[in-house]
Amino acid sequence: MGDNGIIHRFIGPLIRTGVRGDGSDRSGCLKWLDNQPPASVLFVSFGSGGTLSSDQLIELALGLEMSEQKFLLFLRRPIPSEKAASSSYLSVQSIEDPSEVLPKGFLDRTRKSGLVVSSWAPQIEILNHGSTGGFLTHCGWNSTLESIVHGVPLIAWPLFAEQKMNAVMLTDAIKVALRPKPMESGLIGRDEICRVVRGLMEGEEGKILKSKMRELKCVATSTLAQGGSSFKTFADVVKAWKSY
């Protein structure tokens, strides 16, 4: 307890665990994952409030195609290239026909290796799925914690706010993520995207990241389990509340 009488405790990571049975697979993506090899799919999502410019989305799509890796891409309507990603946070829109914004023929060419979904993503269930082997993420705090708890290594692609600090932590400090380098124009090119996707999913560097992420998963799991430090700390807080 602090000097001002307020209880201070560290409890976490605070995320939802487990899988819901409420029909959350409206897009059919979990059923699609059921038919993929273990740890073979790269999950690509920029969160509920993130999207890319039209030009950047084209590069991302072509980079995924060039990588020849399996992917699950959750798509939002892109913003004009001259606008900042943060300007769309409260106005991100879904898109009924993904072919409107993706490279011509992309969906047909990648039909056997990828799935593009424009509805809501059941992220916990996807990260918990055995076929998911990597996560290209905007590095929002919830996504960061969820990926660690489920042991999924990352490609860090921050868009705005604290996401850039989170990306530095993930790549430079705890070393569980790769981060693509932008060109002078600010765009991340298809060749660079292909490089990091292959590096994570089948490269030696990816193997190191996966091993490190498994270690963090074990720590997070033991912390949250009954008798773990987070469990005990929360019990202490409840006990203190009851004493008032």
KAUR-V401154 format. One record per backbone hydrogen bond with DSSP energy under -0.5 kcal/mol. NH is the residue of the N-H (numbers start at 1). CO is the residue of the C=O. If there is no record, write none. Layout:
NH;CO  NH;CO
//
This chain:
2;6  5;2  9;7  11;9  15;13  26;24  28;25  32;28  33;29  34;30  35;31  35;32  36;33  39;130  40;37  40;131  41;131  42;70  43;41  43;134  44;72  45;43  45;136  50;47  54;79  57;53  58;54  59;55  60;56  61;57  62;58  63;59  64;60  65;61  66;62  67;63  68;64  68;65  69;64  70;40  71;113  72;42  73;115  74;44  74;72  75;73  75;117  77;93  79;52  83;80  87;84  88;85  89;86  91;88  98;96  100;97  101;98  102;98  106;103  109;105  110;106  111;108  113;110  114;110  115;71  117;73  117;115  122;120  123;121  126;122  127;123  128;124  129;126  132;129  133;41  133;131  134;41  135;153  136;43  137;135  137;155  138;45  144;140  145;141  146;142  147;143  148;144  149;145  150;146  151;148  152;147  153;151  154;176  155;135  156;178  157;137  157;155  159;138  163;160  164;161  166;162  167;163  168;164  169;165  170;166  171;167  172;168  173;168  173;169  174;169  175;169  176;170  177;170  178;154  183;187  186;183  189;187  193;189  194;190  195;191  196;192  197;193  198;194  199;195  200;196  201;197  202;198  203;198  203;199  206;199  207;203  208;204  209;205  210;206  211;207  212;208  213;209  214;210  215;211  216;212  217;213  218;214  219;215  220;216  221;217  222;218  223;219  224;220  225;221  228;225  230;223  231;223  232;228  233;229  234;230  235;231  236;232  237;233  238;234  239;235  240;236  241;237  242;238  243;239  244;240  244;241
//
